[in-house]
Amino acid sequence: MFCSILKNKGIWHAIDEFRYYVDRNFRQVLNGIFMRIPLDRQLVYFQYRVRRCLPRHTNSNPLKLIYVDPDDVKYYHKGRPYAVGRVVDGDWDQNRLLLEEEKNCRQLLEKYYKRASNEKMDKRGLIHRFAIEGYYSQRKLLKDSNQPYKDNNDTPHPLTNEIGVNIYRDGSLAKKDAGNNRLCAAKAAGLDSIPVLVRTRHKEWESIKNTIRNADSAEDLPEKYLQFIDHPDVEGHPHSQE
């Protein structure tokens, strides 16, 4: 199979297929190992800094969290791509599925909105915790205790177990990988902003992001890019609105 893909589509597609095969078959095994080893965060950061030098990876910090309105995560992305820090071209973002149309997320949204409207809210649940304490990122919780290691069942390390999103070519946010429960609970709790980890960006969006960041002034930007100036993935550049 890999030889056929290598011959017909090239080495990068073959590598993608191999990574997907490994991930699909050994992910839970690897998670079980790494969740028992509290790896130093600096080692994880170093790993992703190295990845920025590789082809088809973003020039942004792959582990930097961006803050978004939960209601702006409108889509759910099934299948690939999913890797943190990747930049992928093609039509993978065209067959879009609304978040509430994905079966698991629809059930979670129904459950959490029902709990949010219940005066006898479970004080141990996510809704109550978000309403009283606010939303804490996994890295914030990791600073306070090792609990994220115990609760983590999605990724090998809590730093990558944040709510994950892919960014489509037009800047739209699509839920991907870890954090379905947390995102749906945040929506039901009415939170204005939550941290998310960008997993994969579409190549066209990466180009838009870099163009905005590299421009000397907003006047230098193509008119069609002005609508993206305040996108959370380019927030912090000198032209964003205060």
N, CA and C of each residue as an Amber inpcrd file, in Angstrom:
protein
   726
   0.8240000  -1.2040000   0.0000000   0.0000000   0.0000000   0.0000000
   0.8600000   1.2570000   0.0000000   1.8740000   1.2900000   0.8900000
   2.7020000   2.4840000   0.9960000   3.5240000   2.6960000  -0.2770000
   3.9810000   1.5800000  -0.8860000   4.7450000   1.6900000  -2.1300000
   3.8920000   2.2830000  -3.2380000   2.6280000   1.8860000  -3.2870000
   1.7200000   2.4110000  -4.3030000   1.4850000   3.9110000  -4.1090000
   1.2740000   4.3190000  -2.8550000   1.0550000   5.7420000  -2.5600000
   2.3100000   6.5390000  -2.8690000   3.4840000   5.9880000  -2.5010000
   4.7540000   6.6580000  -2.7810000   4.9410000   6.8680000  -4.2710000
   4.5860000   5.8630000  -5.0640000   4.7590000   5.9410000  -6.5100000
   3.7860000   6.9170000  -7.1500000   2.5340000   6.9140000  -6.6770000
   1.4900000   7.7050000  -7.3290000   1.3370000   9.1190000  -6.7750000
   1.6150000   9.3000000  -5.4710000   1.3410000  10.5940000  -4.8460000
   2.5600000  11.2580000  -4.2280000   3.6610000  10.5280000  -4.1090000
   4.8680000  11.1470000  -3.5930000   5.1360000  10.7970000  -2.1400000
   6.3210000  11.2050000  -1.7010000   6.8010000  10.7990000  -0.3820000
   5.9870000  11.3750000   0.7570000   5.5070000  12.6400000   0.6310000
   4.7960000  13.2550000   1.7530000   3.4480000  12.6000000   1.9910000
   2.7750000  12.2060000   0.9160000   1.5100000  11.4870000   1.0840000
   1.7610000  10.1120000   1.6900000   2.8550000   9.4760000   1.2900000
   3.1880000   8.1730000   1.8640000   3.4860000   8.2930000   3.3510000
   4.2120000   9.3530000   3.7300000   4.4980000   9.5870000   5.1510000
   3.2140000   9.8350000   5.9190000   2.3000000  10.6150000   5.3180000
   1.0040000  10.8740000   5.9590000   0.2540000   9.5700000   6.2090000
   0.2390000   8.6930000   5.2220000  -0.4620000   7.4180000   5.3610000
   0.1760000   6.5660000   6.4550000   1.4950000   6.5740000   6.5060000
   2.1860000   5.7910000   7.5250000   1.8780000   6.3340000   8.9120000
   1.9050000   7.6640000   9.0590000   1.6070000   8.2770000  10.3590000
   0.1780000   7.9690000  10.7830000  -0.7500000   8.0170000   9.8230000
  -2.1420000   7.7100000  10.1350000  -2.2910000   6.2560000  10.5740000
  -1.5820000   5.3630000   9.9050000  -1.6470000   3.9430000  10.2620000
  -1.1280000   3.7260000  11.6760000   0.0210000   4.3280000  11.9810000
   0.5960000   4.1880000  13.3250000  -0.3410000   4.7700000  14.3630000
  -0.8660000   5.9710000  14.0650000  -1.7460000   6.6430000  15.0270000
  -2.9940000   5.8150000  15.2880000  -3.5850000   5.3070000  14.2460000
  -4.8280000   4.5560000  14.3630000  -4.6390000   3.2760000  15.1750000
  -3.4880000   2.6140000  15.0060000  -3.2930000   1.3120000  15.6280000
  -2.6140000   1.3570000  16.9890000  -1.8150000   2.3870000  17.2150000
  -1.0250000   2.3920000  18.4420000  -1.2750000   3.5900000  19.3440000
  -2.2270000   4.4400000  18.9770000  -2.4320000   5.6640000  19.7350000
  -2.7680000   5.3970000  21.1960000  -3.7200000   4.5220000  21.4410000
  -4.1150000   4.2580000  22.8120000  -2.9860000   3.6150000  23.6120000
  -2.1900000   2.7650000  22.9380000  -1.0520000   2.1480000  23.6330000
  -0.0360000   3.2070000  24.0270000   0.2990000   4.0890000  23.0830000
   1.2590000   5.1420000  23.3740000   0.7420000   6.0750000  24.4600000
  -0.5470000   6.4170000  24.3790000  -1.1240000   7.2770000  25.4080000
  -0.9970000   6.6390000  26.7780000  -1.2650000   5.3410000  26.8500000
  -1.1750000   4.6550000  28.1310000   0.2180000   4.7030000  28.7180000
   1.2330000   4.6840000  27.8400000   2.6140000   4.7720000  28.3160000
   2.9450000   6.1870000  28.7540000   2.6910000   7.1500000  27.8680000
   3.1170000   8.5150000  28.1380000   2.3300000   9.1720000  29.2600000
   1.0750000   8.7450000  29.4560000   0.2870000   9.3370000  30.5310000
   0.8480000   8.9730000  31.9030000   1.6760000   7.9560000  31.9480000
   2.2880000   7.5530000  33.2070000   3.6770000   8.1440000  33.3860000
   4.1400000   8.9040000  32.3980000   5.4580000   9.5240000  32.4730000
   5.2730000  11.0320000  32.3820000   5.3270000  11.7550000  33.5080000
   5.1580000  13.2090000  33.4750000   6.3330000  13.8920000  32.7770000
   6.3350000  13.8770000  31.4440000   7.4330000  14.4430000  30.6820000
   7.5780000  15.9290000  30.9710000   8.8110000  16.3900000  31.0300000
   9.0680000  17.8010000  31.2250000   8.4490000  18.5920000  30.0750000
   7.7540000  19.6700000  30.4100000   7.0820000  20.4530000  29.3800000
   8.0600000  21.0180000  28.3670000   9.2780000  21.3440000  28.8140000
  10.2590000  21.9250000  27.9100000  10.6500000  20.9520000  26.7920000
  10.6420000  19.6520000  27.0990000  10.9390000  18.6600000  26.0740000
   9.8570000  18.6460000  25.0030000   8.6020000  18.7930000  25.4500000
   7.4910000  18.8250000  24.4970000   7.5700000  20.0860000  23.6480000
   7.8410000  21.2360000  24.2950000   7.9790000  22.4860000  23.5450000
   9.1090000  22.3770000  22.5220000  10.2270000  21.7780000  22.9160000
  11.3690000  21.6440000  22.0090000  11.0010000  20.8020000  20.7960000
  10.2720000  19.7180000  21.0230000   9.8570000  18.8430000  19.9340000
   9.0840000  19.6210000  18.8810000   8.1580000  20.4880000  19.3270000
   7.3400000  21.2180000  18.3730000   8.0760000  22.3970000  17.7630000
   9.0730000  22.9480000  18.4640000   9.8980000  23.9870000  17.8460000
  10.6820000  23.4140000  16.6760000  11.1770000  22.1760000  16.8390000
  11.9030000  21.5140000  15.7540000  10.9910000  21.3010000  14.5550000
   9.7380000  20.9520000  14.8120000   8.7990000  20.6820000  13.7210000
   8.5810000  21.9070000  12.8340000   8.7400000  23.1100000  13.3910000
   8.5120000  24.3220000  12.6130000   9.4980000  24.4350000  11.4600000
  10.6220000  23.7200000  11.5330000  11.6280000  23.7610000  10.4790000
  11.3180000  22.7860000   9.3430000  10.3230000  21.9340000   9.5370000
  10.0020000  20.9220000   8.5430000   9.0430000  21.4600000   7.4830000
   9.0690000  20.8780000   6.2730000   8.1120000  21.2950000   5.2350000
   6.6780000  21.0340000   5.6900000   5.7700000  21.8670000   5.1760000
   4.3310000  21.7110000   5.4270000   3.9910000  21.8470000   6.9080000
   4.7250000  22.6790000   7.6070000   4.4070000  23.0090000   8.9880000
   4.3040000  24.5250000   9.1200000   3.4730000  24.9660000  10.0420000
   3.2530000  26.3950000  10.2260000   4.5030000  27.0780000  10.7790000
   4.6430000  28.3720000  10.4620000   5.7320000  29.1370000  11.0530000
   5.3090000  29.7740000  12.3730000   4.0530000  29.5400000  12.7720000
   3.5980000  29.9820000  14.0930000   4.0500000  28.9660000  15.1400000
   4.0280000  29.3780000  16.3890000   4.3230000  28.4450000  17.4770000
   3.2140000  27.3950000  17.5030000   3.5200000  26.1160000  17.2260000
   2.4640000  25.0980000  17.1260000   1.6850000  24.8950000  18.4150000
   2.3030000  25.1990000  19.5570000   1.6400000  24.9580000  20.8380000
   1.0200000  26.2190000  21.4350000   1.1090000  27.3260000  20.7050000
   0.5010000  28.5530000  21.2180000  -1.0180000  28.4430000  21.1690000
  -1.6690000  28.7710000  22.2750000  -3.1280000  28.7480000  22.3130000
  -3.6830000  30.0420000  21.7370000  -4.7940000  29.9450000  21.0370000
  -5.5140000  31.1380000  20.6060000  -6.8500000  31.1440000  21.3430000
  -7.3960000  32.3300000  21.5700000  -8.6300000  32.4580000  22.3410000
  -9.7810000  32.8080000  21.4070000 -10.8230000  31.9930000  21.4700000
 -11.9430000  32.1400000  20.5470000 -13.2610000  32.1100000  21.3210000
 -14.2770000  32.6780000  20.7220000 -15.6430000  32.5310000  21.2240000
 -16.0910000  31.1070000  20.8990000 -16.5380000  30.3330000  21.8900000
 -16.9660000  28.9590000  21.6030000 -17.9850000  28.8690000  20.4770000
 -18.8470000  29.8840000  20.3640000 -19.8690000  29.8530000  19.3110000
 -19.2860000  30.0600000  17.9170000 -18.0160000  30.4880000  17.8470000
 -17.3740000  30.6490000  16.5370000 -16.8270000  29.3320000  15.9980000
 -16.8180000  28.3080000  16.8340000 -16.4180000  26.9790000  16.3490000
 -17.6850000  26.3350000  15.7910000 -17.9170000  26.5370000  14.5100000
 -19.1980000  26.1730000  13.9050000 -19.1950000  24.7960000  13.2410000
 -18.0070000  24.2640000  12.9640000 -17.9330000  23.0190000  12.2030000
 -17.2530000  21.9100000  13.0040000 -17.4360000  20.7070000  12.5180000
 -16.7600000  19.5440000  13.0760000 -16.0250000  18.8630000  11.9340000
 -14.7200000  18.6220000  12.1190000 -13.9430000  18.0290000  11.0360000
 -13.6770000  16.5570000  11.3100000 -14.1660000  15.7130000  10.4110000
 -13.9390000  14.2780000  10.5230000 -12.7240000  13.8740000   9.6820000
 -12.0070000  12.8590000  10.1490000 -10.8860000  12.3370000   9.3790000
  -9.6780000  13.2480000   9.4130000  -8.8250000  13.0640000   8.4140000
  -7.6080000  13.8440000   8.3440000  -7.8430000  15.1500000   7.5950000
  -6.9210000  16.1230000   7.7690000  -5.7260000  16.1330000   8.6050000
  -6.0480000  16.4590000  10.0570000  -5.1000000  16.1820000  10.9490000
  -5.3570000  16.3800000  12.3690000  -4.1070000  16.7380000  13.1710000
  -2.9130000  16.6410000  12.5670000  -1.6710000  16.8020000  13.3270000
  -1.4500000  18.2510000  13.7480000  -0.9070000  18.4260000  14.9330000
  -0.6150000  19.7620000  15.4640000   0.4840000  20.4180000  14.6410000
   0.2230000  21.6490000  14.2030000   1.2440000  22.4230000  13.5090000
   1.3370000  22.1980000  12.0120000   0.4760000  21.3610000  11.4600000
   0.5690000  21.0510000  10.0340000  -0.1160000  22.1220000   9.1810000
   0.3780000  22.2570000   7.9480000  -0.2260000  23.1090000   6.9230000
  -0.4860000  22.2140000   5.7210000  -1.7580000  22.0910000   5.3250000
  -2.1350000  21.1270000   4.2920000  -2.9850000  21.8080000   3.2210000
  -2.6080000  21.6050000   1.9720000  -3.3600000  22.1340000   0.8340000
  -4.4280000  21.1280000   0.4170000  -5.2510000  21.5060000  -0.5290000
  -6.2390000  20.5810000  -1.0550000  -7.6610000  20.9120000  -0.6510000
  -8.5730000  19.9810000  -0.9070000 -10.0010000  20.2120000  -0.7020000
 -10.5330000  19.6030000   0.5900000  -9.6540000  19.3040000   1.5250000
 -10.0880000  18.6330000   2.7500000 -11.0490000  19.4650000   3.5900000
 -11.1150000  20.7760000   3.3310000 -11.9880000  21.6460000   4.1250000
 -13.3020000  21.9610000   3.4180000 -13.5730000  21.3350000   2.2870000
 -14.7420000  21.7080000   1.4990000 -16.0120000  20.9540000   1.8800000
 -15.8840000  19.7300000   2.3070000 -17.0600000  18.9560000   2.7050000
 -17.3470000  19.2260000   4.1840000 -18.0440000  20.3010000   4.4650000
 -18.1670000  20.7980000   5.8300000 -19.3770000  20.2220000   6.5570000
 -19.1310000  19.9120000   7.8250000 -20.1700000  19.3570000   8.6850000
 -20.3690000  20.2970000   9.8760000 -21.5930000  20.8220000  10.0260000
 -21.8710000  21.6740000  11.1690000 -21.6940000  20.8910000  12.4710000
 -21.2220000  21.5710000  13.4910000 -20.9390000  20.9070000  14.7650000
 -22.1660000  20.1860000  15.3040000 -23.3170000  20.8600000  15.2410000
 -24.5270000  20.2660000  15.8050000 -25.0800000  19.1260000  14.9540000
 -24.5230000  18.9290000  13.7600000 -24.9570000  17.8150000  12.9210000
 -24.1330000  16.5540000  13.1590000 -23.0100000  16.6920000  13.8600000
 -22.2080000  15.5230000  14.2070000 -22.8680000  14.8460000  15.4000000
 -23.1150000  13.5510000  15.3100000 -23.9530000  12.8350000  16.2700000
 -23.5050000  13.0090000  17.7040000 -22.2350000  12.7640000  17.9760000
 -21.7390000  12.8480000  19.3540000 -21.8610000  14.2600000  19.9020000
 -21.4690000  15.2530000  19.1000000 -21.5400000  16.6430000  19.5620000
 -22.9830000  17.1040000  19.7480000 -23.8760000  16.6520000  18.8830000
 -25.2890000  17.0080000  19.0390000 -25.8250000  16.4940000  20.3750000
 -25.4700000  15.2620000  20.7190000 -25.9100000  14.6970000  21.9940000
 -25.2920000  15.4330000  23.1740000 -24.0210000  15.8030000  23.0520000
 -23.3610000  16.5400000  24.1220000 -23.9890000  17.9190000  24.3030000
 -24.2730000  18.6000000  23.1970000 -24.8910000  19.9270000  23.2840000
 -26.2610000  19.8360000  23.9490000 -27.0530000  18.8520000  23.5620000
 -28.3700000  18.6690000  24.1760000 -28.2330000  18.4250000  25.6750000
 -27.2710000  17.5920000  26.0450000 -27.0650000  17.2710000  27.4570000
 -26.6510000  18.4930000  28.2570000 -25.6990000  19.2450000  27.7370000
 -25.1690000  20.3710000  28.5080000 -26.1260000  21.5550000  28.5390000
 -26.8510000  21.7940000  27.4480000 -27.8370000  22.8820000  27.4820000
 -28.9670000  22.5350000  28.4560000 -29.3160000  21.2710000  28.5300000
 -30.3380000  20.8410000  29.4870000 -29.8430000  21.0500000  30.9130000
 -28.5910000  20.6990000  31.1590000 -28.0320000  20.8950000  32.5010000
 -27.9040000  22.3740000  32.8480000 -27.5740000  23.1890000  31.8610000
 -27.4090000  24.6190000  32.1100000 -28.7240000  25.2730000  32.5000000
 -29.8420000  24.7200000  32.0150000 -31.1580000  25.2880000  32.3280000
 -31.7590000  24.6930000  33.6010000 -31.0680000  23.7320000  34.1800000
 -31.5570000  23.0770000  35.3950000 -31.0510000  23.8210000  36.6360000
 -31.9740000  24.3090000  37.4490000 -31.5860000  25.0520000  38.6430000
 -30.8020000  24.1710000  39.6210000 -31.0800000  22.8870000  39.6220000
 -30.3610000  21.9700000  40.5040000 -29.1570000  21.3890000  39.7520000
 -28.2850000  22.2930000  39.3580000 -27.1350000  21.9150000  38.5670000
 -26.1650000  21.0590000  39.3860000 -25.6220000  20.0400000  38.7440000
 -24.6320000  19.1900000  39.3890000 -23.3880000  20.0160000  39.6890000
 -23.0890000  20.2010000  40.9780000 -21.9720000  21.0580000  41.3630000
 -20.6170000  20.4420000  41.0370000 -20.6160000  19.2000000  40.6280000
 -19.3490000  18.5640000  40.2440000 -19.1430000  18.5910000  38.7360000
 -20.1230000  19.0820000  37.9800000 -20.0660000  19.0240000  36.5250000
 -19.3200000  20.1890000  35.9020000 -19.0920000  20.0700000  34.5760000
 -18.3530000  21.0950000  33.8650000 -19.0810000  22.4290000  33.8430000
 -20.4030000  22.3970000  33.6620000 -21.1700000  23.6430000  33.5840000
 -20.9750000  24.4690000  34.8500000 -21.1400000  23.8260000  35.9970000
 -20.9950000  24.5250000  37.2740000 -19.5610000  25.0210000  37.4460000
 -18.5950000  24.1880000  37.0740000 -17.1900000  24.5740000  37.2390000
 -16.8540000  25.7840000  36.3760000 -17.3310000  25.7730000  35.1230000
 -17.0520000  26.9040000  34.2330000 -17.7450000  28.1720000  34.7250000
 -18.9850000  28.0180000  35.2170000 -19.7500000  29.1790000  35.6750000
 -19.1220000  29.8130000  36.9130000 -18.5840000  28.9860000  37.8080000
 -18.0280000  29.4860000  39.0690000 -16.5530000  29.8470000  38.9410000
 -15.7730000  28.9680000  38.3390000 -14.3210000  29.1410000  38.3180000
 -13.7990000  29.6980000  36.9960000 -14.6100000  29.6330000  35.9290000
 -14.1000000  29.9780000  34.6180000 -13.4520000  28.7700000  33.9650000
 -12.8960000  28.9870000  32.7870000 -12.2980000  27.8830000  32.0320000
 -10.7890000  27.9160000  32.2050000 -10.2120000  26.7950000  32.6140000
  -8.7680000  26.6760000  32.7630000  -8.2110000  25.7960000  31.6510000
  -7.1290000  26.2440000  31.0380000  -6.4610000  25.4270000  30.0270000
  -5.7720000  24.2480000  30.7000000  -5.4270000  23.2570000  29.8990000
  -4.7390000  22.0860000  30.4290000  -3.3720000  22.4570000  30.9950000
  -2.6940000  23.4020000  30.3760000  -1.3690000  23.7880000  30.8800000
  -1.4630000  24.5490000  32.1900000  -2.5810000  25.2880000  32.3710000
  -2.7840000  25.9460000  33.6680000  -3.0350000  24.8970000  34.7490000
  -3.8540000  23.9130000  34.4420000  -4.1090000  22.8340000  35.3980000
  -2.8420000  22.0290000  35.6740000  -1.9930000  21.8780000  34.6520000
  -0.7670000  21.1190000  34.8100000   0.1970000  21.8100000  35.7670000
   0.1610000  23.1450000  35.7700000   1.0110000  23.8730000  36.7090000
   0.5870000  23.6380000  38.1510000  -0.7030000  23.4100000  38.3380000
  -1.2390000  23.2620000  39.6980000  -1.1530000  21.8410000  40.2260000
  -1.2320000  20.8500000  39.3220000  -1.2050000  19.4650000  39.7740000
  -0.9540000  18.5580000  38.5710000  -0.8660000  17.2570000  38.8180000
  -0.7150000  16.2770000  37.7460000  -2.0470000  15.7060000  37.2990000
  -3.1480000  16.3250000  37.7190000  -4.4690000  15.8060000  37.3800000
  -4.6970000  15.6790000  35.8700000  -4.1850000  16.6500000  35.0500000
  -4.3900000  16.4810000  33.6080000  -3.8360000  15.1750000  33.0580000
  -2.7750000  14.6320000  33.6930000  -2.2660000  13.3370000  33.2510000
  -3.2870000  12.2370000  33.5250000  -3.9400000  12.3270000  34.6740000
  -4.9030000  11.2970000  35.0480000  -6.1750000  11.3750000  34.2100000
  -6.5700000  12.6070000  33.8680000  -7.8100000  12.7840000  33.1140000
  -7.6140000  12.6790000  31.6080000  -6.3760000  12.7870000  31.1470000
  -6.0920000  12.8390000  29.7200000  -6.3210000  11.4770000  29.0680000
  -7.2400000  11.4120000  28.1150000  -7.4450000  10.1640000  27.3820000
  -7.4810000  10.3920000  25.8780000  -7.0300000  11.5650000  25.4380000
  -7.0790000  11.8980000  24.0210000  -5.7000000  11.9770000  23.3740000
  -4.7130000  12.5050000  24.0810000  -3.4060000  12.7550000  23.4880000
  -2.3030000  12.3070000  24.4320000  -1.0770000  12.1000000  23.9140000
   0.0050000  11.6120000  24.7590000   0.4220000  12.5730000  25.8660000
   0.1940000  13.8680000  25.7000000   0.6310000  14.8320000  26.7100000
  -0.4490000  15.8950000  26.9000000  -0.6700000  16.3630000  28.1440000
  -1.7090000  17.3700000  28.3800000  -1.5450000  18.6480000  27.5640000
  -0.3190000  18.9950000  27.1760000  -0.1210000  20.2040000  26.3890000
  -0.8260000  20.1410000  25.0390000  -1.0240000  18.9450000  24.5190000
  -1.7440000  18.7980000  23.2530000  -3.1740000  18.3120000  23.4640000
  -3.5950000  18.2760000  24.7320000  -4.9610000  17.8360000  25.0380000
  -5.9210000  19.0040000  25.2190000  -5.5290000  20.1760000  24.7200000
  -6.4460000  21.3130000  24.7140000  -7.5470000  21.0540000  23.6890000
  -8.6250000  21.8200000  23.7790000  -9.6570000  21.7530000  22.7410000
  -8.9870000  22.0200000  21.3950000  -9.1460000  21.0930000  20.4560000
  -8.4670000  21.2100000  19.1760000  -9.3720000  21.7300000  18.0720000
  -8.8000000  22.5370000  17.1850000  -9.5340000  23.0280000  16.0130000
  -8.6330000  22.9640000  14.7830000  -9.2350000  22.7650000  13.6360000
  -8.5930000  23.0080000  12.3500000  -9.0860000  24.3460000  11.8300000
  -8.2630000  25.0060000  11.0240000  -8.6800000  26.2690000  10.4230000
  -8.7640000  26.0890000   8.9150000  -9.9640000  26.3450000   8.3850000
 -10.2060000  26.1940000   6.9560000  -9.6530000  27.3870000   6.1650000
  -9.7080000  27.2950000   4.8660000  -9.0970000  28.3030000   3.9920000
  -9.6820000  29.6990000   4.2010000 -10.9340000  29.7790000   4.6240000
 -11.5690000  31.0770000   4.8350000 -11.5210000  31.5180000   6.2990000
 -10.7090000  30.8450000   7.1130000 -10.5770000  31.2120000   8.5160000
 -11.6000000  30.5760000   9.4280000 -12.5290000  29.7900000   8.8880000
 -13.5360000  29.1320000   9.7190000 -12.8710000  28.1150000  10.6440000
 -13.4540000  27.9750000  11.8390000 -12.9270000  27.0620000  12.8420000
 -13.7410000  25.7740000  12.8590000 -13.0450000  24.6540000  12.8600000
 -13.7020000  23.3490000  12.8730000 -13.1410000  22.5240000  14.0170000
 -14.0310000  22.0300000  14.8750000 -13.5990000  21.1980000  15.9980000
 -12.8610000  19.9710000  15.4970000 -11.7020000  19.6970000  16.1200000
 -10.9160000  18.5360000  15.7150000 -10.2040000  17.9360000  16.9170000
 -10.3660000  16.6520000  17.0860000  -9.6490000  15.8670000  18.0780000
 -10.1180000  16.1990000  19.4910000  -9.2250000  16.4920000  20.4140000
  -9.5430000  16.5350000  21.8430000 -10.5540000  17.6220000  22.2000000
 -11.3360000  17.3540000  23.2740000 -12.1180000  18.4110000  23.9010000
 -13.5620000  18.5660000  23.4940000 -14.2090000  17.5340000  22.9640000
 -15.6200000  17.6690000  22.5880000 -16.4850000  18.0600000  23.7730000
 -16.3100000  17.3740000  24.9030000 -17.0920000  17.6820000  26.0950000
 -16.8600000  19.1110000  26.5560000 -15.6120000  19.5190000  26.6130000
 -15.2960000  20.8560000  27.1090000 -15.8600000  21.9440000  26.2100000
 -15.7690000  21.7570000  24.8900000 -16.3070000  22.7640000  23.9770000
 -17.8140000  22.8760000  24.1140000 -18.5070000  21.7490000  24.1250000
 -19.9750000  21.7770000  24.2110000 -20.4270000  22.3580000  25.5460000
 -19.7100000  22.0400000  26.6190000 -20.0500000  22.6000000  27.9260000
 -19.7960000  24.1040000  27.9520000 -18.7230000  24.5430000  27.3140000
 -18.4170000  25.9730000  27.2630000 -19.4860000  26.7370000  26.4940000
 -19.9930000  26.1400000  25.4220000 -21.0760000  26.7680000  24.6680000
 -22.3200000  26.9010000  25.5410000 -22.6720000  25.8220000  26.2260000
 -23.8700000  25.8240000  27.0630000 -23.7330000  26.7690000  28.2450000
 -22.5070000  26.9100000  28.7580000 -22.2740000  27.7940000  29.8990000
 -22.2430000  29.2640000  29.5000000 -22.2350000  29.5230000  28.1940000
 -22.2490000  30.9070000  27.7170000 -20.9250000  31.6250000  27.8560000
 -19.8130000  30.8850000  27.8600000 -18.5080000  31.5230000  27.9790000
 -18.2110000  32.3580000  26.7390000 -17.5400000  33.4840000  26.9400000
 -17.2180000  34.3820000  25.8320000 -15.9260000  34.0050000  25.1280000
 -15.0220000  33.3480000  25.8520000 -13.7180000  33.0690000  25.2830000
 -13.1100000  31.8310000  25.9310000 -12.5190000  30.9700000  25.1110000
 -11.8320000  29.7900000  25.6190000 -10.5390000  29.5890000  24.8230000
  -9.5190000  28.9860000  25.4310000  -8.2990000  28.6930000  24.6840000
  -8.4570000  27.4210000  23.8640000  -7.9580000  27.4580000  22.6380000
  -7.9690000  26.2720000  21.7900000  -6.5920000  26.1110000  21.1620000
  -6.2860000  24.8960000  20.7710000  -5.0270000  24.5870000  20.0990000
  -5.3050000  24.3220000  18.6320000  -4.6530000  25.0850000  17.7630000
  -4.8270000  24.8660000  16.3240000  -4.0250000  23.6320000  15.9290000
  -4.7010000  22.6910000  15.3420000  -4.0340000  21.4760000  14.9090000
  -3.5300000  21.6370000  13.4670000  -4.4170000  21.7500000  12.5070000
  -3.9890000  21.8930000  11.1110000  -4.6140000  23.1340000  10.4970000
  -3.7990000  23.8650000   9.7360000  -4.2710000  25.0270000   8.9870000
  -4.2770000  24.7030000   7.5000000  -5.2850000  25.2080000   6.8020000
  -5.2730000  25.0760000   5.3490000  -4.1620000  25.9730000   4.7950000
  -3.5440000  25.5320000   3.7240000  -2.4270000  26.2790000   3.1460000
  -2.8380000  27.6960000   2.7470000  -4.0500000  27.8450000   2.2210000
  -4.5110000  29.1820000   1.8230000  -4.6690000  30.0830000   3.0420000
  -5.1590000  29.5220000   4.1590000  -5.2830000  30.3320000   5.3700000
  -3.9030000  30.7020000   5.9120000  -2.9680000  29.7770000   5.8830000
  -1.6130000  30.0700000   6.3440000  -1.0230000  31.2350000   5.5610000
  -1.2910000  31.2750000   4.2550000  -0.8060000  32.3720000   3.4180000
  -1.4550000  33.6940000   3.8100000  -2.7690000  33.6640000   4.0610000
  -3.4630000  34.8860000   4.4940000  -2.8970000  35.3760000   5.8190000
  -2.7380000  34.4630000   6.7560000  -2.2060000  34.8140000   8.0830000
  -0.8300000  35.4630000   7.9660000   0.0430000  34.8580000   7.1710000
   1.4050000  35.3810000   7.0370000   1.4300000  36.7260000   6.3220000
   0.5430000  36.8910000   5.3290000   0.4830000  38.1650000   4.6140000
   0.0950000  39.2920000   5.5600000  -0.8950000  39.0470000   6.4170000
  -1.3320000  40.0640000   7.3690000  -0.2340000  40.3710000   8.3750000
   0.4080000  39.3380000   8.8760000   1.4580000  39.5330000   9.8730000
   2.6720000  40.2570000   9.3070000   2.9690000  40.0550000   8.0430000
   4.1750000  40.6320000   7.4510000   3.9630000  42.0240000   6.8570000
   2.7170000  42.4460000   6.7480000   2.4290000  43.7580000   6.1580000
   2.8850000  44.8810000   7.1000000   3.4290000  45.9350000   6.5240000
   3.8730000  47.0740000   7.3320000   2.6970000  47.8670000   7.8770000
   1.5910000  47.8850000   7.1470000   0.4050000  48.6030000   7.5900000
  -0.8150000  47.9620000   6.9510000  -1.9920000  48.2700000   7.4950000
  -3.2320000  47.7240000   6.9450000  -3.4510000  48.1800000   5.5140000
  -2.9110000  49.3690000   5.1600000  -3.0740000  49.8910000   3.8120000
  -2.3450000  49.0360000   2.7760000  -1.3640000  48.2570000   3.2310000
  -0.6050000  47.4210000   2.3060000  -1.3100000  46.0980000   2.0030000
  -2.3790000  45.8280000   2.7220000  -3.0540000  44.5410000   2.5660000
  -4.0700000  44.5760000   1.4220000  -4.2100000  43.4700000   0.7110000
  -5.3080000  43.3910000  -0.2690000  -6.6460000  43.5810000   0.4480000
  -7.5800000  44.2100000  -0.2190000  -8.8640000  44.5230000   0.4170000
  -9.5670000  43.2770000   0.9460000  -9.4410000  42.1630000   0.2370000
 -10.1280000  40.9390000   0.6490000  -9.5660000  40.3760000   1.9530000
  -8.3520000  40.8350000   2.3650000  -7.7460000  40.3360000   3.5960000
  -8.1610000  41.1420000   4.8260000  -8.7330000  42.3160000   4.6180000
  -9.0530000  43.1920000   5.7460000 -10.0640000  42.5530000   6.6970000
 -10.9270000  41.6890000   6.1690000 -11.9330000  41.0490000   7.0200000
 -11.3000000  40.0960000   8.0350000 -10.0410000  39.7210000   7.8120000
  -9.3850000  38.7620000   8.6930000  -8.4480000  39.4180000   9.7080000
  -8.3900000  40.7340000   9.7210000  -7.4200000  41.4200000  10.5780000
  -7.5860000  41.0380000  12.0410000  -8.8140000  40.8540000  12.4900000
  -9.0520000  40.5410000  13.8960000  -9.3350000  39.0650000  14.1350000
  -8.9670000  38.2330000  13.1920000  -9.1060000  36.7880000  13.4000000
  -8.2010000  36.3740000  14.5580000  -8.6610000  35.4960000  15.4470000
  -7.8430000  35.1220000  16.6070000  -6.4990000  34.4980000  16.2500000
  -6.3740000  33.9130000  15.0590000  -5.1050000  33.2940000  14.6810000
  -4.0660000  34.3190000  14.2520000  -4.4830000  35.5570000  13.9850000
  -3.5220000  36.6110000  13.6590000  -3.5610000  37.7160000  14.7010000
  -4.2670000  37.4920000  15.7880000  -4.3770000  38.4740000  16.8590000
  -3.0020000  38.7900000  17.4110000  -2.7800000  40.0610000  17.6810000
  -1.5100000  40.4640000  18.2540000  -0.5920000  41.1310000  17.2430000
  -0.9510000  41.0570000  15.9400000  -0.1490000  41.7530000  14.9460000
  -0.4410000  43.2480000  15.0590000   0.4240000  44.1300000  14.5400000
   0.2830000  45.5740000  14.7740000  -0.9310000  46.2160000  14.1460000
  -1.6650000  45.4960000  13.2580000  -2.8030000  46.1250000  12.5880000
  -4.1430000  45.7050000  13.1670000  -4.1510000  44.8180000  14.1580000
  -5.4180000  44.3710000  14.7080000  -6.0830000  45.5030000  15.4680000
  -7.4050000  45.4540000  15.5010000  -8.1760000  46.4780000  16.1980000
  -8.1020000  46.2500000  17.7000000  -7.9690000  47.3460000  18.4420000
  -7.9420000  47.2480000  19.9130000  -9.3460000  47.0160000  20.4280000
